[in-house]
């Protein structure tokens, strides 16, 4: 009888030990599964954040695209006229002047078109000026002919004070003449000896041809 009780007790202890071992194994498996689940949830959260970042970038790019499309395609029917300081602060931030001049690829007309387009997104009317000109050592200097030794495209804007401010978009140089609303005139000479950072250098310039558009 004692042998039977001892044997039964041993079996019960063995079964209890085996169940405890299985429980521990199941608990470990559950813990591993929870860790895997948490890792997957963390990965999902990171992917969701990345997706949201991409969507924000896409929305920003799409907004920029629409802005540029409007600037290219939609005319300015009621442009705002900035103060000189508003315009100058904007020009200081704009990075058109940081691009490299590449002959036959990215030239004065490209700089001018970029600045005009970017100003249009501000609802400002920046125009492109085109000029044929000569220096005092050139054969067409001082002659009433529309053909100059050189050609150049640049920009100008009229500000709220009534002055025409010329802009060299390659350097951000800004200048104006002494009369309100005054433009360059053909077959006139201009003193650039005190105006720096233009393609003409600091000397005298003869305008053979001048026009603008935009």
LINJOZI-V291408 format. One line per field, one symbol per residue. phi: phi as a letter, one per 30 degrees, with the letter a starting at -180 (. if undefined). psi: psi as a letter, one per 20 degrees, with the letter a starting at -180 (. if undefined). Layout:
phi: ???
psi: ???
//
This chain:
phi: .dddddddddddddddddddddddddddddddddddddddddddddddddddddddddddddddddddddddccdddbddcddddddddddddecedddddbeibbbeddeddddddddddciccccccbbcbbcdccdcdicdbdccdbbacababccddjddcdbcddbidbaacdcdidcebdibcbccdcccicddicadbcddabaaaj
psi: ghggggghhggggggggghgghggghgggggghhggghgghggggghgggghgghggggghhggghghghhhhpqohmqqorrghgghgghhhqjhiiqppopjgnahhggghgggghhhijkqnpqpqqpprqriiqhjpjpmqiorhrqqparrqpriiiqooqpoihijpprrrhqpjprqqqkqqqojhjorkriirmaqppohqprrr.
//
